[in-house]
Amino acid sequence: MSLNISSGVPPETPEELFADSIRLIGSTTVCGTWYGLMCAVAAMCVSTLLDQQSSHISRAGRPRRSRSRGRLHFLLAYVGAMWLCGTLYVAGLSRSVQVNYVNHRLFEPGPFAYDDWTSPDAILADVAYWLASVLANGLMVWRMKVILYESRFFKVFMPISILIWAAATILGGVSVVVSSLPAHSFYSTLAQHTTVPAFILSMVLNVFATVCMAGRLFLFRRYYAKHIGNSIPHPQHFTNIAGMLVESCALYSTTSVVFIALYLLEHPAERLVIAILSQAQIIAPLLVLLRISRGIAWDKTTATTFATSTSTATQLDTISFTPGRIKQQGDGNATASESGSHVSGPDARPKRRYSDGLTFAKHELDSVVGAVAVNELKESEV
């Protein structure tokens, strides 16, 4: 390639220069920025999980149950595996950028066109990306199982998501193997026969799981906000849109859709988006694990807990009071009785206890009894 000595600009078209710029910026600045975010989220997950372990140790110093300890170790291993995949991908991508823009910077029509998918650094990046995708999609399936566990569509949706995950995993692995063969690349015809279906299946799984999880969370949020308002046991489960988006891994789904669209269009910006996707597919599940470690993520008992809260709220709304059960004594003491219970004393704050464990002070009952008396008076006048 001949250079223009006066300007130093290689004889490339504006489109080729744009492709060079996009690939360089995406592989360095953008990927590095998102890698930093991923490391920060991973560190927060590890710190919160370790704090949770300390808080579950009893005051007597007895060890935690083996099941809880095993779950903690599994979550820590998952975070470590995801962080390692993201780090290996960045390392392989950095080496590829060095080879393209330093060692083969005079390659025609430009460094953007140089790709050696058989090199160890390229294979390392591909394998790391594939493993991260498998783990991220697996967590999507697991969270879908947890959130839809008590749904009537559970037995229909779960087999579908598992089959899509298995197919995407197999096709993705085949794509990595085919791309690393001599005379082939990520964009070769043979590789695209497996690469495109793998990306499409992964995108379908992400969108399908996101819609199912976000839809169920939204319906629960609207239903319980309508019936029991702010008295839900754990308001942070889904009190805002951000919580629902995190729980449904919407970041991963959105980035996947954008990438597959650019990839099919063969637009140079795909290099920019895949750099984001490589870390976004790690950040999204780590954010879910962060909510799990803080105890505000949806679990199998959440729906049952909310149902119990609704039942309690309904009981409170339907409690009936019978006038005449409160007697005011001449010395100022008050007496309240029901079902054989009797409370008296100088504090004049008797309690009325119901079978569900709820107690009410005398001044609260006075207002209720007064309201009942007024209603009875109106009925007698009629």
C-alpha positions in Angstrom: 0.0 0.0 0.0 1.5 3.4 -1.0 1.2 6.3 1.4 0.6 10.0 0.7 3.8 11.4 2.2 2.3 14.9 2.5 -0.7 13.9 4.5 0.2 10.4 5.8 -3.3 9.2 5.0 -3.5 5.7 3.4 -5.3 5.5 0.0 -8.5 4.2 1.5 -12.0 5.2 0.7 -14.0 7.0 3.4 -16.0 3.9 4.0 -12.8 1.9 4.6 -11.4 4.6 6.9 -14.7 4.6 8.8 -14.5 0.8 9.2 -10.9 1.1 10.5 -11.9 3.7 13.0 -15.0 1.8 14.2 -13.0 -1.4 14.7 -10.1 0.3 16.5 -12.4 2.3 18.8 -14.7 -0.6 19.5 -11.8 -3.0 20.3 -10.0 -0.6 22.6 -11.9 2.3 24.2 -15.4 0.9 24.1 -14.5 -2.7 25.1 -12.2 -1.4 27.8 -14.9 0.8 29.3 -17.4 -1.9 29.5 -14.8 -4.3 30.8 -14.1 -1.9 33.7 -17.9 -1.8 34.4 -18.0 -5.6 34.4 -15.1 -5.8 36.8 -16.8 -3.3 39.2 -20.0 -5.2 39.2 -18.2 -8.5 39.7 -16.3 -7.0 42.7 -19.6 -5.8 44.2 -21.1 -9.3 43.8 -18.2 -11.0 45.5 -18.2 -8.4 48.3 -21.9 -8.7 48.9 -21.8 -12.5 48.8 -19.0 -12.6 51.4 -20.9 -10.1 53.6 -23.9 -12.3 53.4 -21.9 -15.3 54.5 -20.7 -13.4 57.6 -24.2 -12.3 58.4 -25.5 -15.8 58.4 -23.0 -17.1 60.9 -24.7 -17.5 64.2 -23.5 -15.6 67.3 -22.2 -18.8 68.8 -19.9 -19.2 65.9 -21.5 -22.3 64.5 -21.0 -22.9 60.8 -23.7 -22.3 58.3 -25.7 -25.2 56.8 -24.0 -27.1 54.1 -26.7 -26.2 51.6 -26.3 -22.5 52.1 -22.5 -22.8 52.0 -22.7 -24.8 48.8 -25.0 -22.2 47.2 -22.6 -19.5 48.2 -19.6 -21.3 46.7 -21.6 -21.9 43.5 -22.5 -18.2 43.1 -18.9 -17.2 43.8 -17.6 -19.7 41.2 -20.1 -18.4 38.7 -19.0 -14.8 39.2 -15.4 -15.9 38.9 -16.0 -17.8 35.7 -17.9 -14.9 34.1 -15.1 -12.5 35.1 -12.4 -14.8 33.7 -14.3 -15.2 30.4 -14.6 -11.4 30.0 -10.9 -11.0 30.9 -9.7 -13.6 28.4 -11.9 -12.1 25.7 -10.4 -8.6 26.2 -6.9 -10.1 26.3 -7.4 -12.0 23.0 -9.1 -9.0 21.4 -6.2 -6.7 22.4 -3.7 -9.0 20.9 -5.7 -9.2 17.7 -5.9 -5.4 17.5 -2.1 -5.2 17.9 -1.6 -7.7 15.1 -4.0 -5.9 12.8 -3.0 -2.3 13.4 0.7 -2.7 14.1 2.1 -5.8 12.5 -0.1 -5.6 9.4 -1.1 -2.0 9.3 -0.2 -1.8 5.5 -2.5 -4.7 4.6 -4.7 -3.8 1.7 -7.4 -2.6 1.6 -6.7 -1.7 5.3 -6.1 -3.2 8.8 -9.9 -3.6 9.2 -9.8 -6.3 6.5 -7.0 -8.4 8.1 -8.4 -11.3 10.0 -6.5 -14.4 11.1 -9.1 -16.5 12.9 -6.7 -19.4 13.2 -4.3 -17.5 15.5 -4.2 -18.4 19.2 -5.4 -15.0 20.3 -8.4 -15.1 18.0 -9.4 -18.6 19.1 -9.0 -17.6 22.8 -11.3 -14.6 22.3 -13.9 -16.8 20.5 -13.9 -19.5 23.1 -14.1 -17.0 25.9 -17.0 -15.3 24.2 -18.8 -18.6 23.6 -18.4 -19.8 27.2 -19.7 -16.4 28.6 -22.7 -16.7 26.2 -23.4 -20.2 27.5 -23.3 -19.1 31.1 -25.3 -16.0 30.5 -28.0 -17.8 28.6 -28.0 -20.5 31.2 -28.7 -17.9 33.9 -31.5 -16.5 31.8 -33.1 -20.0 31.7 -32.6 -20.4 35.5 -34.2 -17.0 36.3 -37.1 -17.7 34.0 -37.6 -21.0 35.9 -37.6 -19.1 39.3 -39.9 -16.3 38.2 -42.4 -18.4 36.3 -42.3 -21.3 38.8 -45.9 -20.8 40.0 -47.2 -19.7 36.7 -49.7 -21.9 34.8 -47.5 -21.4 31.7 -44.4 -22.9 33.5 -44.7 -26.3 31.9 -45.0 -24.9 28.5 -42.4 -22.1 28.5 -39.6 -23.9 30.3 -39.1 -26.8 27.8 -39.0 -24.3 25.0 -36.4 -22.1 26.7 -34.2 -25.2 27.5 -34.3 -26.5 23.9 -33.4 -23.1 22.5 -30.5 -22.8 25.0 -29.2 -26.2 24.1 -29.4 -25.5 20.4 -27.7 -22.1 20.7 -24.9 -23.7 22.8 -24.3 -26.5 20.3 -24.4 -24.2 17.2 -22.2 -21.7 18.9 -19.5 -24.3 19.7 -19.6 -25.6 16.1 -19.3 -22.0 14.9 -16.1 -21.5 17.0 -14.6 -24.7 15.6 -15.4 -23.9 12.0 -14.2 -20.3 12.3 -10.8 -21.5 13.5 -10.2 -23.9 10.6 -7.7 -22.9 7.9 -9.1 -20.8 5.0 -12.2 -20.0 7.1 -13.2 -17.0 9.3 -16.0 -15.7 11.3 -17.5 -14.3 8.1 -16.9 -17.3 5.8 -19.9 -19.0 4.1 -19.5 -22.2 6.0 -19.1 -20.4 9.4 -22.1 -18.3 8.8 -24.3 -21.4 8.4 -23.7 -22.0 12.1 -22.9 -18.5 13.3 -26.0 -16.8 12.2 -28.4 -19.5 13.6 -26.5 -19.5 16.8 -26.8 -15.7 17.3 -30.4 -15.8 16.2 -31.3 -18.5 18.7 -29.5 -16.7 21.4 -31.3 -13.5 20.6 -34.7 -15.4 20.5 -33.9 -16.9 23.9 -33.1 -13.5 25.4 -36.1 -11.8 24.0 -38.4 -14.7 24.9 -37.1 -14.9 28.5 -37.1 -11.1 28.9 -40.7 -10.8 27.8 -41.9 -13.6 30.0 -40.1 -12.5 33.1 -40.8 -8.7 32.7 -44.4 -9.4 31.9 -44.9 -11.5 35.0 -43.1 -9.0 37.2 -45.1 -6.2 35.8 -48.4 -8.0 36.3 -47.5 -8.8 39.9 -46.4 -5.2 40.5 -49.6 -3.8 39.2 -51.8 -6.3 41.0 -50.3 -6.0 44.4 -49.9 -2.3 44.2 -53.6 -2.1 43.5 -54.7 -4.4 46.3 -52.3 -3.8 49.1 -50.4 -0.7 48.1 -47.1 -0.1 49.8 -47.5 -2.9 52.4 -45.8 -5.5 50.3 -43.2 -7.4 52.2 -40.2 -6.5 50.0 -41.0 -3.4 47.9 -37.6 -3.5 46.2 -38.7 -6.7 44.3 -40.3 -4.6 41.6 -41.2 -1.1 42.8 -39.6 0.5 39.8 -38.9 -0.2 36.1 -35.2 -0.5 36.7 -35.7 -3.4 39.0 -37.8 -5.3 36.5 -35.3 -4.6 33.7 -32.5 -6.0 35.7 -34.4 -9.1 36.8 -35.3 -9.8 33.1 -31.8 -9.2 31.8 -33.1 -6.6 29.4 -29.6 -5.2 28.8 -28.4 -8.5 27.4 -31.5 -8.8 25.2 -31.4 -5.3 23.8 -27.7 -5.5 22.9 -28.2 -8.9 21.2 -31.0 -7.6 19.0 -28.9 -4.6 17.9 -25.8 -6.8 17.2 -27.7 -9.4 15.1 -29.3 -6.7 13.0 -25.9 -5.0 12.3 -24.3 -8.4 11.6 -26.9 -9.4 9.1 -26.6 -6.0 7.4 -22.7 -6.4 7.4 -22.4 -2.9 8.8 -19.0 -1.9 10.3 -20.7 -0.8 13.5 -21.1 -4.5 14.4 -17.5 -4.4 15.6 -18.5 -1.7 18.0 -21.6 -3.5 19.3 -20.0 -6.9 19.7 -17.4 -5.3 21.9 -20.3 -4.0 24.1 -22.1 -7.4 23.9 -19.1 -9.3 25.0 -19.3 -7.5 28.4 -23.0 -6.8 28.5 -23.8 -10.5 28.4 -21.7 -10.8 31.6 -22.9 -7.6 33.3 -26.6 -8.5 33.0 -26.4 -11.8 34.9 -24.0 -10.3 37.4 -26.6 -7.6 38.2 -29.1 -10.3 38.8 -26.7 -12.1 41.2 -26.1 -8.8 42.9 -29.8 -8.5 43.7 -29.9 -12.1 44.8 -27.0 -11.5 47.2 -28.8 -8.5 48.7 -32.0 -10.5 49.2 -34.2 -8.4 46.9 -34.3 -10.7 43.9 -37.4 -12.8 43.0 -37.3 -16.3 44.3 -39.7 -19.3 44.3 -41.4 -18.2 47.5 -42.0 -14.6 46.4 -45.4 -15.2 44.8 -46.5 -17.2 47.9 -45.3 -14.5 50.2 -47.2 -11.8 48.3 -50.3 -14.0 48.2 -50.1 -14.3 52.0 -49.8 -10.5 52.3 -52.9 -10.1 50.1 -54.8 -12.5 52.3 -53.8 -10.6 55.5 -54.7 -7.3 53.9 -58.1 -8.7 52.9 -58.7 -9.9 56.5 -57.9 -6.4 57.8 -60.5 -5.0 55.3 -63.2 -7.4 56.4 -62.8 -7.3 60.2 -66.1 -6.5 61.9 -66.5 -4.8 65.2 -69.4 -5.4 67.7 -70.4 -2.4 69.7 -71.0 -2.7 73.4 -67.9 -4.8 74.2 -66.0 -1.9 75.6 -67.1 -0.8 79.1 -65.9 2.4 80.8 -65.7 2.0 84.5 -66.3 4.7 87.0 -62.7 5.1 88.1 -61.6 5.8 84.6 -60.2 2.3 84.0 -61.3 0.6 80.8 -62.2 -3.0 80.2 -62.2 -4.8 76.9 -63.2 -8.5 76.5 -63.9 -11.0 73.8 -64.1 -14.7 73.9 -63.3 -14.8 77.6 -60.3 -12.4 77.4 -60.3 -9.5 79.9 -57.9 -6.5 80.1 -58.1 -3.8 82.7 -55.7 -1.3 84.3 -55.0 2.4 85.0 -53.4 3.0 81.7 -56.8 2.9 80.1 -55.3 1.3 77.0 -57.0 -2.1 76.8 -56.2 -4.3 73.8 -58.6 -6.3 71.7 -57.1 -9.4 70.2 -58.3 -11.4 67.3 -57.5 -14.9 66.3 -55.0 -13.7 63.7 -52.8 -12.1 66.3 -53.8 -8.5 65.7 -54.3 -6.2 68.7 -56.0 -2.8 68.9 -55.8 -0.1 71.6 -58.8 1.3 73.3 -58.7 4.7 71.6 -58.7 2.9 68.3 -61.7 0.8 69.2 -63.6 3.9 70.6 -63.5 5.5 67.2 -64.7 2.3 65.5 -67.5 1.8 68.1 -68.6 5.4 67.7 -68.8 5.0 63.9 -70.9 1.8 64.4 -73.2 3.6 66.8 -73.8 6.4 64.3 -74.6 3.9 61.6 -77.1 2.2 63.9 -78.7 5.6 64.8 -79.2 6.4 61.2 -80.8 3.0 60.5 -83.2 3.4 63.5 -84.2 6.9 62.3 -85.0 5.5 58.9 
